[in-house]
Amino acid sequence: MAEVVGEVIGFAVGIAVSPIPIAAVILMLFASRARVTGPSFLFGWLIGITLVVTVVVLVPGLGGDTGEPSTTSGVIKGVLGLLLLVVAARQWASRPGPDDETPMPKWMVGVDKMGGGGALGLALLLTVLNPKNLVLAAAAGAVIGAAELSTGETVLAAGVFVVVASLTIAIPVGGYLIAGDRVRPALDNTKNWMIRNNAAVMSVLLLVFGVILTGDAIGILFG
C-alpha cells in the first residue's frame, strides 16, 4: 500500500505543477465573480482527475495472477511512457527563447469573465482532455489497478493522488477565500512566471515521467 502511494504521488506532483491550469485559476481569482468561479474550477478539477483515475483502475487484467503487474499493465505503461516522451520533445521545441515575449494562450483570454459553469467545464477539459494531465492520471490509475489492493486501499490510494494533484489549485483558491485581495500581488507574480516557463517546466517533468514509465514497462514485459 505504502509503495503504491509513494509511486502515484510522483505522478500527482507532475499534474500539480502544471503551469497553465494554475495560471487559469489565478486569472479567475482576479475577476469580480472570483468567489464563485474559483471554487467551481477546483470542483471540476477534482471531478476530472477522479474520473480518469477511476476509469483506468477499473480496466480488467491490470493485476497478474501472482500479484505482480500483468502484461496489460506493462503495455499500458509503455504506451503512456512513449506518449509522455513525445509530448516532452514537442514542449521543449516550443519553449520561448530568453529574449522572446511569451503571450498568454489565446484560449485563456476571457477566462476572467467566466461564470461558475464555465469554470467547472474548463477544469474538466484541462484534466480529461489535456494530454499531459490525462496521461499522468492514467499512469497513476494503472499503478493502483495493477497493485491488487483491497477496495478500501484502492480508494485511499486514489484519494491521496487526487488530493496531491489538486493542491496547487486548492491553495490559491483557499488563500483568496481567506485573505481576499491581499494575496493578489503574489498570485499575479505566480501567474506570470507560470505562463513564461510553462514549456520548459513541463518538458522536463514529462521527460522524467516518460523515462520512468518506459523503464517500468520494459521491466514488466521483459523482466
N, C-alpha and C positions, 0 to 999 in steps of 0.2 A: 504493500500500500504506500509506504513512505517513498519507495523508489519510484513508483508511478507518479506520485505528486511532484517529486523533485524533477522528473523529466518533463512533465507538462507545464510546470512553472516557467521553464525556459521559453516555450512557445508563447505562453501568456505574456511574458515580458516583451517578446517580439511584436505582439499586437499592441500592447500598452504604449509603446514608444513610437507608434506610427504617427508621424508629424501632422499629416493632413486632417485626420479626424479631430485631433487636439485643437488645431487652428480653427476648424469649423465651429466647434462648440464655443471657443473663446469669442469668435465673431458674434455668435448668438447672445453671449452674455453682455455685449455692448449695446444690444437692441433694447427698445422700450418694453418688449414682452419677454425679457430675459428670464423672469421667474416662472414662465410657462414653458418656453422653448428649451431652456437648459435641462430641466428635469425630463422633458419629453424626449430629448435626444439621448439622455442617459438611459431611459427606459427602453427605447428602441435598440440601443447598443447592447444592452443586457439580453434582450429577446433574440437578437440576431446571432450573437455568439452562442447562446444556449441552444438555439435551433441547429446550428451547424454541428456542434459537438454531439448533440443527441442523435442526429441522423447518422453520423459516422459510427458512433458507439453501437448502434443497433444493426449495423451491417453484419450479416451472419458469416461465420467462418474466420473471424479475426484471430481467435484463440485456437491453438492447436490442441490435440488430444492429450498431450503430455504437459499442458500448462504453458508451453513455450509459444511464442508468436508463430502463426501459421504462414504458409506460403502466400495466402491472400494478404495478410498484413505486410509481408515483405514487398509484394508487388505495389500495394498502395503507397508505402513509404518511398519506394523507388521512384514512382511516378511523381509524387509530391516533391521529393528532393530535386529531381531534374527540373520541374516547373519553377521551383524557387531559384535554381541556378540561372535559368534563362531570364527570369524577371530581374534578378540581381544584375546581370550583364546589361540589360536594357536600361535599368535605373542608373547604373554607373555611366553609361554612354550619354545619358540625357542630363547629367549634372551640369550646372552652370559654371562658367569659369570664374576666377577670383575677382574679375572686374565687371562681370555681367550682372545686370539687374535681374532679379527674379520676380516676375509678375505673379500676382495672385491667380491661381487656376480659374478659368472662366466660369466653371460651374459654381464657384464659391461667391461670385457676385450676386448679391440679393439674398444670401444666407441670413443676413441680419434682419431681413424683412419677413422671414417665415413665421407661420403660426405653429401651434403645438403639433398638429397633424403632419405638417411638412417636415418639422424637425425629427419626429419619430420615423417618418418614411426615409429621410436622408440617412439616419443612423442605420436602419435596416440595409439600405443599399451599400453603405460603407463596410458592412460586415458580411452580408450574404453574397453580394456581387463584386466586392473588391477582391481581385485575385490574391493579393498578398495576405490579407486577413483571412480569407476563405481557406487558403492552403494551410496556414498556421493553425487555424482552428480545427481543420480536418485532420491534421497531423496529431494534434492532441487527442482528438476523438479516437484515432487509430491506436494510439498508445494505450488509452484507457480500455478500449474494447478488446485489445489483444491480451490484457493482463488477467482476464478471467477473475475479476473481483466479484464480491457479493454485491447485491443491489445497493445496499447502504454505502459500501465503499465506493462503488461507481458514482453514485450521486455526490458523495463528498468530494471525490477527486475532480469531477466535472465542476462542482460548485467552487472549489478553490481556483481552478483555472479561470472560470468566468469572472470571479471577483478580482483576481490579479490583473486580468486583461482589461478590466474596466476602471482601474484605479486612476489612470491619468485623465479619464473623462469625469469620474466622480469627484476628484479633488477640486478642479476648477469650479464645477457646479456647486459643490458644497461650500467652497470658500466664498463664492459670490453670494449664496443664500444667507450665509452667516455674516459676512463682513461688508457686503454691498460694494459701493463704488471705491472703497479703499483698496481693493485688490486689482483694480483695473490697470494701473501702470505696470504691475508685474505681469498680468495676463497679456497685455499688449506687447511687451518685450518678448515674452514666450512665443506668442503667435508669429511675430516677425522672424524669430530665429528658426522656428519650425518650418515655415514656408521656404526660407532661404536654404536650409540644409536638408530638405526632405529627401532629395535624390541620393545624396551621399550617405546619410544615415541608413536609409532603407536598403541600399545596395550592400552595405557591409553586413547588416543584420541578416538579409536574405541569403547572402553567400555563406555565412556561418551555419544557418539552419539547413540550407540546402546540402552542405557537406555532411552535416550530422545525419540527416535523413537518408542520404545516399549511402553513407557508411553503414547505417543500421540495416538498410535493405540488403546490401551485399552480405552482411553477416548472417541475416536470416535465410537468404536464398542459397548461399554458397558455403555457409559456415558448417 
